[in-house]
Amino acid sequence: MPGDASARKNLSLPKERRLQQTWEFEKVRREGQRLVKGCLILNWRIAEGQMLSRLGVISSRKIGNAVHRTRARRLIREAFRLHQCELSPPSDLVVVARPSIHGKKFEQVEKDFLLLTKEAKLLGAA
């Protein structure tokens, strides 16, 4: 089943697909655009010269304790992971979890993520 392995690899979320440095987050927030919908805030910036979109996630203490913040980050990363190939043009995304994410199921978070990316005109057929 080599086809399955390559499909899984394409949907992974390696470090190259993540924003990790503080200056990367700040650049997206300073130079990019912003939308709010449901339990998420999306900041994005079109990344010229990049082949792939990258994701950064912010979850503050307003969401709850460490367990709730970690769960919120996992849900957002999973929504991005499943739809990363559909994002066009390649962009840097910073997604901020709002306190209303507490208690939401993955389907609800994914729906908000898709609505935001569609409204930002980032979701196109790959």
C-alpha positions as CSV (number, residue, x, y, z in Angstrom):
1,M,0.0,0.0,0.0
2,P,2.6,2.6,-1.0
3,G,-0.2,4.9,-2.2
4,D,-1.6,5.2,1.3
5,A,1.8,6.2,2.8
6,S,2.3,9.0,0.2
7,A,-1.2,10.2,0.8
8,R,-0.6,10.3,4.6
9,K,2.7,12.1,4.1
10,N,1.0,14.8,2.0
11,L,-1.4,15.4,4.8
12,S,1.1,15.5,7.6
13,L,2.0,18.7,9.4
14,P,5.8,18.9,9.6
15,K,7.7,21.8,11.1
16,E,8.1,23.4,7.7
17,R,4.3,23.9,7.6
18,R,4.2,25.7,11.0
19,L,5.0,29.2,12.1
20,Q,7.2,28.9,15.1
21,Q,9.1,32.2,15.6
22,T,7.5,35.2,17.3
23,W,8.6,37.5,14.5
24,E,6.7,35.2,12.0
25,F,3.5,35.6,14.0
26,E,4.1,39.4,14.3
27,K,4.7,39.8,10.5
28,V,1.4,38.0,9.7
29,R,-0.5,40.2,12.1
30,R,1.3,43.4,11.0
31,E,1.2,42.9,7.2
32,G,-1.7,40.6,6.8
33,Q,-5.5,40.8,7.0
34,R,-7.9,39.6,9.7
35,L,-11.4,38.0,9.9
36,V,-13.5,36.8,12.8
37,K,-16.1,34.0,12.6
38,G,-17.5,31.8,15.3
39,C,-14.8,30.5,17.6
40,L,-11.8,31.5,15.5
41,I,-9.9,34.6,14.4
42,L,-7.9,34.3,11.2
43,N,-5.0,36.4,10.4
44,W,-3.4,35.7,7.0
45,R,-0.7,37.0,4.7
46,I,-0.1,35.8,1.1
47,A,3.4,34.4,1.1
48,E,5.1,35.2,-2.1
49,G,7.9,32.8,-3.0
50,Q,6.6,30.0,-0.8
51,M,5.3,26.7,-2.2
52,L,3.2,25.7,0.8
53,S,0.9,27.4,3.4
54,R,2.1,27.5,7.0
55,L,0.0,27.7,10.2
56,G,0.5,29.2,13.6
57,V,-2.0,28.8,16.4
58,I,-2.6,31.0,19.4
59,S,-4.7,29.9,22.4
60,S,-4.7,32.2,25.4
61,R,-5.6,31.5,29.1
62,K,-9.0,33.0,28.4
63,I,-9.9,29.6,26.9
64,G,-9.3,27.7,30.1
65,N,-6.7,25.5,31.7
66,A,-3.8,23.8,29.8
67,V,-6.0,20.8,28.8
68,H,-8.5,23.1,27.1
69,R,-5.9,25.2,25.4
70,T,-4.1,22.1,24.1
71,R,-7.3,20.6,22.8
72,A,-8.2,23.9,21.0
73,R,-4.7,23.9,19.3
74,R,-5.1,20.3,18.2
75,L,-8.6,20.9,16.7
76,I,-7.3,23.9,14.7
77,R,-4.2,22.1,13.5
78,E,-6.3,19.1,12.4
79,A,-8.7,21.4,10.4
80,F,-5.7,23.0,8.7
81,R,-4.0,19.6,8.1
82,L,-7.0,18.2,6.4
83,H,-7.5,21.2,4.1
84,Q,-3.9,22.4,3.6
85,C,-3.8,21.2,0.0
86,E,-6.9,23.2,-0.9
87,L,-5.4,26.5,0.3
88,S,-4.4,28.7,-2.6
89,P,-2.4,30.9,-3.0
90,P,0.2,29.7,-0.4
91,S,-0.2,31.8,2.7
92,D,0.9,32.2,6.3
93,L,-2.1,31.8,8.6
94,V,-2.3,32.7,12.3
95,V,-5.4,31.3,13.9
96,V,-6.5,32.5,17.3
97,A,-8.8,30.4,19.3
98,R,-11.6,32.4,21.0
99,P,-13.0,31.4,24.4
100,S,-16.1,30.1,22.7
101,I,-14.1,27.2,21.3
102,H,-14.3,25.5,24.7
103,G,-16.5,22.5,24.4
104,K,-16.9,22.6,20.6
105,K,-16.5,19.4,18.6
106,F,-14.1,19.1,15.7
107,E,-16.8,19.4,13.1
108,Q,-17.8,22.8,14.5
109,V,-14.2,24.1,14.6
110,E,-13.6,22.8,11.0
111,K,-16.8,24.5,9.8
112,D,-15.6,27.9,11.2
113,F,-12.1,27.3,9.7
114,L,-13.6,26.6,6.3
115,L,-15.9,29.6,6.5
116,L,-13.0,31.9,7.3
117,T,-10.7,30.6,4.6
118,K,-13.5,30.8,2.0
119,E,-14.3,34.4,3.0
120,A,-10.6,35.2,2.9
121,K,-10.6,33.7,-0.7
122,L,-7.9,31.3,0.4
123,L,-9.8,28.1,-0.2
124,G,-9.5,27.1,-3.8
125,A,-9.5,23.7,-5.6
126,A,-6.0,22.3,-5.7
